[in-house]
Structure formats: C-alpha cells, structure tokens
C-alpha cells in the first residue's frame, strides 16, 4: 500500500505539466493558473485542518542520524514557512510554468528533475552530507545525462530560453528544499503545506494587483484543468505522498518519486503527441538512475552505532514534506 500511494503521488505530480499545457490551450494564462492553483489548494488544505484537527500535530521525525537541530522560535518557524511559499515556491512555480509555455512538457520534466542531484551537491557543500564515491558516480551520470538531454534535441521543440527557465526552476527549487529542511520537522506536514500555499497565493495575488489583475473569465474547460492542477496535482499528490512516506520511509519514497518524469513523458506522448529522441531518452535514463542510486545507498546502509551514524539529508523526502513544486 505504501509503494502504491507513492506511485499514485508521482503520477499526480507528473500529470501537472500535461494539465498545464491543456489549460494553456483552453486560454488560461500562467498568472491565472498559478493564482488559482495556490489559492484553491490553500483553501482545501485549510478546510482539512478544520475538519480533522489531528492533522495539526507533528508525526515522528524520520530523518535518522544524529544531525543537531538548532533552536528556533515559533514565530520564526512560521515566518520561514510563509516565506517558503511567498518567495521560494511562487518563484519556482512561475519559472516552471513560464518554461512550459515555450517547450515540451516531457523535456521540461527531465530538466527539472536534475534538482535532486543539485540538492545533494549543495548539501555536501554546506556540510549536511558527505561526498562518497557512489555520489560522485551519480553526479557524473546526472551531468552527462543532462548534457545528452539538451544536445539531443530533434523530435522535440527545443527552446533555449525555455531550457534556461527550466534550469532556473530547478535551481530555485533546490534552494527552497534546503531552506525547508530547517523547518520541515518543526511543523505538521499539512500545517506547513497550508502556510506555504498561502504565502505563494499572497505573492501571486499582490503581483496580479500590481500588474492590472488576472483574467478569471475562463471557459468550463479552463476551470476543469485548473481544478485538476489544484486538486489532483497539488492536494491529492501531496497527501498521498505523506501517506506513502509514513508506510515506506523516506528513501523508498524518494526512489519511487523518480516515476514522476516518466509519467510526464508518457502522458505527453499519448495526449500531446510529443516525442523524445533516443539520445534524450538515454540522457533522461542517466538522470533518473543517478537519483535512484543516491537514495538506494541510504536504503542499504545500516550502522548499529548511532554515535557513528552519518548525518542524513533526504532530498526526496524534504521535497515532499515541504510540498511539491512545479
């Protein structure tokens, strides 16, 4: 059941780029898409907290290891949580959906999924993790894979600016995860998600006011795709990942999350008629394999002495608990 829930979450997240393309075809603007997505998700999650007050309580800390937790006031934790949405998530999502206007969903998904490797590199640089031979091989594979994805353009509509926006989205999401790691164990997942969604909706609402507003006079099909993004690819995707995470643990959940760009590429082929060249498929396989290797190492490692345990940093788990991007 835990694995099934994680795969369902990955499928819902992976479908978001497809829903975005269909929303654009229905006349929805990126500004309207983002504002409705975060506002509706915040309302739905807030209603869940009202109906089920037990969701406000934190679960057990799954990080493992002996990494010290720095003391932090409640006010600062809440401010960081709101800032994650107002600055980090709003920026990352804006970059993602701007890139989606310019390039195919399948290629965008592969470029975005370089972020777990970026998180690992950043964690090593910040002293939160160690660079082992296994991680070095995974990093090299991800780098080569990314180059193949970019250089193998042929069957897809490659757009340099779109690729730049996609990489900027991945870099922004990396910073978002690193900051989220400082508060993700201090708040209940749904509470943190509400704060992040509310912060993002607030930023996008202010931007809409400053730029003359957002056109919400959309047709029925536009609202259907917006609802799919907010409900299926945000709320349902996040909650099923939480449920799967509780049953499988962070490493297994992170490995299963690599199913996400596979779903995007498959749906893009079936629904949008997109295609990837053999070179790009090889590059995408290298990128996804490197992510799996980074997590498999954690799953197989065991150390009976907690005083000697290596500090853990779980890019996949932090991504989920701090709510998904794109």
Number of C-alpha atoms within 10 A of each C-alpha: 10 19 19 13 22 30 24 21 31 27 22 24 28 28 24 25 26 24 21 25 20 19 23 18 12 17 13 23 20 20 20 19 24 23 23 22 23 29 20 22 26 24 14 15 20 19 13 17 16 11 10 10 10 11 15 16 13 15 13 9 9 13 17 14 15 13 14 7 10 6 6 11 8 10 9 11 17 18 13 19 27 23 22 26 29 21 18 25 31 27 21 25 23 20 21 25 27 19 24 25 15 17 21 25 31 27 29 25 23 27 25 22 22 25 24 28 23 19 24 24 20 16 20 15 12 11 11 16 18 17 14 10 9 12 20 14 14 22 24 15 20 26 18 16 27 23 16 21 25 19 13 19 17 14 12 18 16 18 15 13 13 23 20 14 24 28 21 19 27 26 17 21 26 26 19 24 29 20 18 22 19 16 19 24 20 18 19 18 22 24 20 27 29 26 23 28 29 24 26 28 25 19 18 25 21 11 15 16 10 9 9 8 13 18 11 15 11 15 11 10 15 23 18 15 23 26 19 21 30 23 19 22 27 26 27 19 27 27 22 20 29 24 16 24 23 15 16 16 17 26 23 22 27 28 22 22 27 21 19 24 27 20 22 26 26 17 20 22 15 11 10 16 11 18 21 22 15 15 18 25 19 17 25 29 18 23 29 26 17 26 27 20 17 24 22 15 13 15 14 8 9 11 10 7 7 11 9 10 15 17 15 16 23 23 25 23 26 23 24 25 24 26 28 20 23 22
